[in-house]
Amino acid sequence: MVLGFDGCTYNILLPLIKKGKLPNFASMIEGGVSGDLRSTVPPLSGPAWATFTTGKLPGKHGIYDFFRNLPQEYSCTPINNSFLSEKPFWEILSDQGRRVGVMNMLFTYPPTALNGFLIAGRETPSEEVAYTFPEGLKDEILSQDPGYKVELHRNISRTRHFLGQVVKRLECQERINAYLMKKYPSDLATSFFAIPDILNHVFWSCMDKEHPNHTKKEEDKFLPLIEDCFITLDNIVGSRLREMDDDTILIIMSDHGAGPLHKTVQINRWLKDEGLFSLKEAYKDRKSLTLLLVKKALGFLIHKASSIDIFGIRRIIGLKTREKRRAFARHKMVEWSGTKAYAGRSGEYGMHINLKGREGQGTVEPGDGYEKLRDHIIGSLSGLRDPENNNKVFRKIWKREELYEGKHMKDAPDIIFDFGSNPYLPGDSLLAETVFEPVPAGGLAGMHRDYGVFIAKGSGVKKGAAIEGAHICDIAPTILYLMGARLPTDMDGKVLKEMLESPETFGEVRYDEEMKTTDSEKENVIYSDEETEAISKRLSDLGYL
C-alpha cells in the first residue's frame, strides 16, 4: 500500500508526534524505516508527482507544471494524463498481471483501462465527467456516499469553516477508499491526499511564530483545527496499518517539503529594469497604469473574499468576473519586439527567452545569441539580494539542460530558479512597481522545499532504521522490485534495497529492455474553455498561476 500526502513535511509531523498527537505516524517511524525524500528541482508538485509515478525525471515524462506552454501564442493549457509520456508504475504492474487500485493520484484523468480500479485525480475538470475505471464505478461510489467529490477541496479559504470541512472530506475520501479496497482486493493500493500542501500554502503563518504575518490571534483561532486535520490523516494511517497482513508493506511519501514564504520576486520587473522586457506604450502612461492597478486591486479583493467564503461568495464573484479576466489577455500588453526574456508562471519557477522561430514574436536569435543572453541573465540575477536583509535570493540558477535530458527537455523553461530554503516565490506580474513584494496577510504563507518524507513499514522492512539519499524517482522502481515485477531499463531512479533487512530474499532487480521509452505520443486531451477556467482557478488558489 502507498499513501501519498502532498507536501507533507517532518517540520510539522515531528512536533505533533512529540506531543503525542500522531501515534500512527510514530508507529510507522519506530517500526520501520524513515528519512528525507529528495524532490525534483525545482520542488514542484506537477513534475514531482509525475517523477514519483514513473521513476523518470521531467525531461523524459514531460511534466514541468500543471500547464503546457504554447509559446507561439504566449499562452498555456492545463495538462492531464494524456500529456504524461511515460507509464506510471501501476500501469506497469497491471500489464504484468497484478491487480491495482488507484485512488485520486495525479495525472490519472482521463481514466486509463487497467487490471483493477481507478478514481481520477484533481485534474478532473468537474464532478459531471466520467472519472473512474471501470466507468460504472462512479455510480457505485455515489451510491455509497452521494456527497463524494473527486476534487474534495474546492473553494479553498482561510476560514475555520474550511478547516472543519477538511476533516469531513478526508473522512469521506477514506471511507470510499476503504470500501473499494475491501470489495476489490488488489496487489497494490495507492492513494493521494492533497490536504497537507493546501494547509502549508494557506496556513503556514499560523504554524510559524517567525513568519512576518504571524499573529497570536490567528494561531489561537486556526492551529487547533489545523492539528485536527493532521490527526485525521494519522487516523487514515492507522486504518491502513490495521489492514496489513504479514506480506504487506505500507509506504508513506510526499512529493516535497514545505517552509515559509515571505516575499514574491517579480521577475518581469527585474527584466524591465535590465532593459530586457517592455510593455506597449498604451500601458505605460499613468492613466492606463492606474486602470490596470485598479483591476489588480479588484483581483486582490476577490482573493480576500475567501475569508468569508462560507456561503460560496468567492465562487459567485468569480462567475461574474470570469469573462472579464479572460478578455484581459496579459500577453497583449507586452511589446514583444522590445522583449528578450519573460517570466514563466509562478508554478514554473523559470524564465523563457523570446526566441525566434519558437515564440510567436521572437526577437532572440537561436544559437550564440540565445546562449549569450542566458549567460548574461544568469550571471546578473544569481547575485540578487533582498534589500531589506541582504539575504541571497537564489541558491542557484540553472540552464534547463543542466537539470534535464530527454525528448521533453524542450518543454522546460530556458532558465530554472532554485531558491533552496530561501522564503521566496517567483512572480510574473506585468504591473509590479518593485522587484520584491512582501506576501500580503491572508495570502499565500508557505511554499515548497526540497525534502519530503519517506516512511515504510512491513514485511522484510528494517525496524527503527534511518534511510539516507532517497530520491522521489526511486519510489517507482522500488515498488516494482518489491512486487517482483520487471523494470524499464531507462528509469532514472534506483531500487532502495537499503530499506530491507535481507534484500537477497527479494531476489535480483529484473530489467526489461523492451519496456524502455518509445517515441510514441498520446493524443493530448484538451479541456474546454469552461473546464480550463475551473482548473486554473483551483491552481491559482495555491500559487501555481
HELIX and SHEET records of a PDB file:
HELIX    1   1 TYR A   10  LYS A   18  1                                   9    
HELIX    2   2 PRO A   23  GLY A   31  1                                   9    
HELIX    3   3 SER A   45  THR A   54  1                                  10    
HELIX    4   4 PRO A   58  HIS A   61  1                                   4    
HELIX    5   5 ASN A   81  PHE A   83  5                                   3    
HELIX    6   6 PHE A   89  ASP A   95  1                                   7    
HELIX    7   7 LEU A  137  GLN A  144  1                                   8    
HELIX    8   8 ARG A  160  LYS A  183  1                                  24    
HELIX    9   9 ILE A  195  MET A  207  1                                  13    
HELIX   10  10 LYS A  216  GLU A  243  1                                  28    
HELIX   11  11 ILE A  267  ASP A  273  1                                   7    
HELIX   12  12 GLU A  281  TYR A  283  5                                   3    
HELIX   13  13 ARG A  286  LYS A  304  1                                  19    
HELIX   14  14 ALA A  305  PHE A  311  5                                   7    
HELIX   15  15 ILE A  313  ALA A  327  1                                  15    
HELIX   16  16 ARG A  330  MET A  333  5                                   4    
HELIX   17  17 TRP A  336  GLY A  338  5                                   3    
HELIX   18  18 ASP A  368  LEU A  381  1                                  14    
HELIX   19  19 ARG A  400  LEU A  403  1                                   4    
HELIX   20  20 MET A  409  ASP A  411  5                                   3    
HELIX   21  21 ILE A  472  ASP A  474  5                                   3    
HELIX   22  22 ILE A  475  LEU A  482  1                                   8    
HELIX   23  23 LYS A  497  MET A  499  5                                   3    
HELIX   24  24 PRO A  503  PHE A  506  5                                   4    
HELIX   25  25 GLU A  513  MET A  515  5                                   3    
HELIX   26  26 ASP A  529  ASP A  541  1                                  13    
SHEET    1   A 9 THR A 132  PHE A 133  0                                        
SHEET    2   A 9 GLY A 116  ILE A 119 -1                                        
SHEET    3   A 9 VAL A 100  MET A 103  1                                        
SHEET    4   A 9 LEU A 188  PHE A 193  1                                        
SHEET    5   A 9 VAL A   2  PHE A   5  1                                        
SHEET    6   A 9 ILE A 249  MET A 253  1                                        
SHEET    7   A 9 TYR A 451  GLY A 458 -1                                        
SHEET    8   A 9 VAL A  33  ARG A  38 -1                                        
SHEET    9   A 9 ALA A 465  ALA A 466  1                                        
SHEET    1   B 9 THR A 132  PHE A 133  0                                        
SHEET    2   B 9 GLY A 116  ILE A 119 -1                                        
SHEET    3   B 9 VAL A 100  MET A 103  1                                        
SHEET    4   B 9 LEU A 188  PHE A 193  1                                        
SHEET    5   B 9 VAL A   2  PHE A   5  1                                        
SHEET    6   B 9 ILE A 249  MET A 253  1                                        
SHEET    7   B 9 TYR A 451  GLY A 458 -1                                        
SHEET    8   B 9 VAL A  33  ARG A  38 -1                                        
SHEET    9   B 9 ALA A 470  HIS A 471  1                                        
SHEET    1   C 2 PHE A  67  LEU A  70  0                                        
SHEET    2   C 2 SER A  75  PRO A  78 -1                                        
SHEET    1   D 2 GLY A 257  PRO A 260  0                                        
SHEET    2   D 2 GLY A 446  ARG A 449 -1                                        
SHEET    1   E 3 TYR A 424  GLY A 427  0                                        
SHEET    2   E 3 LYS A 263  GLN A 266  1                                        
SHEET    3   E 3 PHE A 436  PRO A 438 -1                                        
SHEET    1   F 4 ALA A 341  ALA A 343  0                                        
SHEET    2   F 4 GLY A 350  ILE A 353 -1                                        
SHEET    3   F 4 ILE A 415  ASP A 418 -1                                        
SHEET    4   F 4 LYS A 396  LYS A 399 -1                                        
SHEET    1   G 2 LEU A 487  PRO A 488  0                                        
SHEET    2   G 2 TYR A 511  ASP A 512  1                                        
END                                                                             
